[in-house]
Amino acid sequence: MTRTAERGSVSIEVAVLAPAFIALMVLAGVVGRTAVAAEALDAAAHDAARAASISRDSGTARKEAVEAAQAQLDWHGLACVNDLDPAFTGRSPDNPSSFDKAFSSEVGSNATVTVTLKCVVSFRDITLDILPGMTSEKEISAQFTSPLDRYRSRQ
């Protein structure tokens, strides 16, 4: 009994399934890179907010927050396509939306500072032209709020 009717069927199966398998691997890479970047950005936002909250004035707080966030992103090996430009907000009994006013609030009052980070993650090195509509980058963001010490002098 000869098997001439099935000759070449494996080649056809590989030709059909290989692009789908490669596309699945690229999708796994994109999802993995996004998850790792989101975790790194969360840690950076946490460190930035904490560094800002232990500062005594808003100018120093901004500087310390940027340094802490960049150090955390460097440690995780995350290189954002965009520049690290955190958004700073604050809450105090006198003004619920000003970062500077949070630092000038009276000692004993509840005040918080919030740092929001945005990072554009690139997938240019793993994108495929055969996948229509696949984006080459994605913006992710993270935010963290940290309280100012109620009984520590400020500005």
N, C-alpha and C positions, 0 to 999 in steps of 0.2 A: 504494500500500500504506500503510495507516494503522497507527499503533502505539498504539491505544487500550487494548490489553490490558496494556501495561507502564506505563501512566500512573499516577504516584504511587508507583512502586516505590522511588524514591530517598528519598522521605520516610519510608517504612517502614524502609528500611535505616538511615537516620540515627537514627530513633527507637529502633531496637533496638541499634545500635552505640554511640551517644553515651554512655549510662550506663556501658558497659563501658570505653570509652576514658577517661572521667573517673575511674572507679575505678582504672584503671591508673596514671593521673597522680598520684592521691593516694597510691597505694602507692609509687610512685617517690619522692615527697616524704618519706614516712615513712622509707623505707630510707636516703635521702640524709641526712636530718637525724640519724638514728641513727648513721650512719657518721661524720659530721662531729663529732658530740658524743663518740663513743668516741675519736676521734683527739685531740680537745681534752682529754679527761679523762686519757688516757694521758700527754700532755705535762705536764699539771698534776701528776699523781702523780709523774712523774720529777723535776720541779722541786721539789716539796715534799720528797721524800726526799733530794734533794741538799742543799737548804737545811737540813734537819734534820741531816744527817750532818756538815756543816761547823761546826755550833754546838758550844759547849763544855759545855753542860748541857741536860738534858731540857726544862726550862721554856722556855728560849730556843728550843730546837729546835722545840717545838710551835708557838710563836708565829711563828717564821720560816717554818715549813712551811705554815701556813694562809695567810700573806701571799703566799708564792710561788705556791701553788695558785690563790688568788683572782686574782692578777695574770695568770696564764696563761689562766684561764677568761675573764677580762675581755678580754684581748687577742684571744682567739678569738671573742668575742661570744656565749659560751654562758651562758645564764641558766637555772640549775637551778631547778626548782619547790621543792625542799627546800633547807634550809640546808646550807652546806658544813660538815660535821662529820667530819673525817678520823679514821680509826682508826690508832693508832700501836702498833706492836709492835717488838720488838728481840730480837736474839740476842747472847749473849755466852757465853764458856766457863763462867761461873758460873751463869747462868740463861738458858735458851733461849727465854724468852717475855716478858721484861720490857723495855719501852722504857727505863725509868729505870735499870735495872741495866746496860744496854748502855753508858750514859754513865758509870757508876761502875766499869766494868771497868778492870783494870790496863792501863797503857800497854804496848804491845807485844803485846796480845792481839787476836785477831780478833773484832770486834763489828760488827754491822750494825743498821740501822734500816729499818723497812718502813712505808710510808704507804699506806693504802687509802682511796680516795675513792669515794663513791657519789653519783650524780646522777640525778634523775628528770627526764626530758626530756618536755616537753608537745607533744602533737599537736593540741590543741584547736582551733587556728586552721585546720587542714587536714582535720579529720575530716568524714566524711559520714554523715548519718543513714541513708542507703540501704544502707550496708554493715553488716550485722548482725555483732556480735561484735568490731567494730574498737575497739581500746583507744585511749584518749585520752592516755595517757602510758606511759612505759617507764623502768624503772630500769636504769642501766648502771653498771658499776664498773670501776675500774682500780687496779692495785697496782704499786708499785715498791720495790725494796730497794736501799739504798746502803750501802757499807761506811764505817765510821768510820776515820779515819786512825789507823793502828796506833801511830805514834810521836808523836802530838800529845797534850798533857796534856788531861785531862777533869776535870770537876767538881772 
